[in-house]
């Protein structure tokens, strides 16, 4: 299947600073593609290049398998960096401009404003909006005309916790509707909950890309506790495939060579061995830890 | 054509509810006739009349008015320049120049519609100038004057070229500097410095190349219209001889400004 976006050796310099160094990857159709990296890693620059607001110094890219054009950008809802609107115009009038540029019907404005809970403020001027409201208006603008591809650069900037959760839900909802979403963020916990694929950038270099599981192998372990900790330790020592056991106060962290066994099996196994567990919890390394580990390895 | 009108409609949506735009436009509409009225009043009442004839001639009666009003309006060309700088730097301040491209305009479309807006504003101000000419021409009701022909009407065309020249310099400054206050400051500074260089070059160093500087050359298309009787025929004839050159160089500057503005916007990081 033709990738939605294909990058080939994209490079970009700002004077002597190389912001992107030969970045190449494909964004598959229907994926939620996270572009990850710390501040200054080149995420926004990369999106700026593919949205034609920054001129690359080398390489090429294609949208929907074709050379980039203004018509293609009309089919992509993009929030890049900050919400950019005419301060003296109302939310409604700003979205009318966006709809006109995208060649989308003005009737759709009511739907998108309701979706981001700004319909009641549609006649308020943009300059009177809070940071979170501005961000929500920018997301509304992206959704005009129901585009099949969405590009969000730090979409939860300026939002409160409930706003962040709402945007996360919206992204999941859009993804389940079959839309391709490209999401640049440095908030890994946010990305972890929604992304199917990732590209990891560090100082303009692509470290890894692909589906989340293969790009970021996250270590798994099991936590077990019992009233009889010594007896439990003896049982765990005899368990096949155990790599290491770490005592952590009132429970053990058990790491396996192969994927962790089914918790139900482990529980019944311990019971059969004459011990009742009072704590059993499968654990997985956070994306953040995996990311830090990966970027540290590359730095070293 | 449909595409062009659609693009123009988007620009209209940006301006329709922008109060500053309407205020600045109203100031221009009011100031051109008002400033001319001040000059008219001054020339009519502040100079002695010899044998019932004004010392400065009848600059506001037909057909002289076709020269006088564009000359006076030319002094006010900083006003549309302020409007152009305000509108263009707004796009940079709000970063909407980026958003318009992201949403689905090409860079070329964005910059060409801005240049077309400058043309349309120039046409509009030229129409105001023509209406002002007619107003004063009919107001003066001076004794029979020779009928106006191309010799007089051409000053409307020269005014159009002069304003386009000033307006495109303003657009260029707005694009290079990106901040409204700074761009206006540098635009005014440039106007003053150029006039200083022209005065110095012409009067002290007796060089002629200063006549062809960007604003001076278009200013020269409309010579000052007052007391023409006191100006030697040789000087008028010399000006007449140079008009095609002034016009060509002014148009050349316009082409250069359009080229720089569009080339830079199409190639630079936004």
Interface residues (C-beta under 8 A of the other chain):
Chain A: X48 X51 X52 X53 X54 X55 X69 X70 X71 X73 X74 X78 X80 X82 X84 X85 X86 X87 X88 X89 X90 X93 X96 X97 X98 X100 X101 X102 X103 X141
Chain B: X6 X9 X10 X13 X14 X17 X18 X19 X20 X90 X94 X95 X96 X98 X99 X100 X101 X102 X103 X104 X105 X106 X107 X109 X267 X268 X269 X270
